[in-house]
Amino acid sequence: MDRLSSLTAFLRSAESGSFTDAARQLGLTPSGVAKAIGRLEARIGVRLFHRNTRSISLTPEGEQFFGRSKKILEQLAAAEDELSQSLVKPHGRLRVSFPLSGMRSMPEMSRFMNQFPDVELDLDFSDRLVDIVEEGFDVAVRTGDIRDSTLMTRVLGSFGHNIVGTEAYFELHGLPTRPSDLRLHRCLYHRYPSTGRLSPWKLVDDDQTDFHVPAFATASTLEPLLHLTLEGTGISYLPSYLISTLIEEHRLVTVLDRFTNDIGKFRANTNRH
């Protein structure tokens, strides 16, 4: 037995007044408990028990050792419970990068904070590519596929896209009935800030070929496009999570739904190491 096991055997024997009862509690033999306590006494140089053929009792030194030993094991058990609870209950600082459109996930963040009050959230909102390791992020939530093999990714959900505009806009410019009609419309594009490329409107015409839509204006984030669309300046190709409420409120109208062919994914990206 190691020292902790010997100490446990001593306490069980002192509490029960019997090596046999202590052995039963510990799943050992009485002789094994007696030998462990004998080694403990030899190590500390003090006799802990009075022994006879029928019972055992603590010596004065054993009484003193019992009080100290019991307190040590209670503190050890409390430390184990505390550590176990800390592993079960999330706590500490969590630094998360969201795209700018992630502002709309604040209700979920509020529920998270109420559920895990010991977690300190540090939220960053940006559409740029972030370096998770260098910038100290725990998680980066983004849409689309990742190309960095050092990252682990988990799909959080999916979303579609819609071409939207206001009723006033379509009354003025007409309602497109097929993708080729968009050449006559003011199409507002999202431009990726990291590459400068335009995010394509993924439309499929009746002949099943991708269709390119000319740009009337571009913006590096989605929020300005949504604002311009709501003002009736043009029409936009926007993710459903950004516009679903506005569609339900009849502030925006969708067109060409049967020609849209784009399912995006929310991904939580973390460092693999």
HELIX and SHEET records of a PDB file:
HELIX    1   1 ARG A    3  SER A   16  1                                  14    
HELIX    2   2 PHE A   19  LEU A   26  1                                   8    
HELIX    3   3 PRO A   30  ILE A   44  1                                  15    
HELIX    4   4 PRO A   60  VAL A   88  1                                  29    
HELIX    5   5 LEU A  100  SER A  105  5                                   6    
HELIX    6   6 MET A  106  GLN A  115  1                                  10    
HELIX    7   7 GLU A  167  HIS A  173  1                                   7    
HELIX    8   8 PRO A  179  LEU A  184  5                                   6    
HELIX    9   9 LEU A  222  LEU A  230  1                                   9    
HELIX   10  10 SER A  240  GLU A  248  1                                   9    
HELIX   11  11 ASP A  257  PHE A  259  5                                   3    
SHEET    1   A 2 PHE A  49  ARG A  51  0                                        
SHEET    2   A 2 ILE A  56  LEU A  58 -1                                        
SHEET    1   B 5 VAL A 119  PHE A 125  0                                        
SHEET    2   B 5 GLY A  92  PHE A  98  1                                        
SHEET    3   B 5 VAL A 139  THR A 143  1                                        
SHEET    4   B 5 GLY A 264  ASN A 271 -1                                        
SHEET    5   B 5 LEU A 151  PHE A 159 -1                                        
SHEET    1   C 5 ALA A 217  ALA A 219  0                                        
SHEET    2   C 5 CYS A 187  HIS A 190  1                                        
SHEET    3   C 5 ILE A 235  PRO A 239  1                                        
SHEET    4   C 5 HIS A 161  GLY A 165 -1                                        
SHEET    5   C 5 VAL A 253  VAL A 255 -1                                        
SHEET    1   D 2 LEU A 203  VAL A 204  0                                        
SHEET    2   D 2 ASP A 210  PHE A 211 -1                                        
END                                                                             
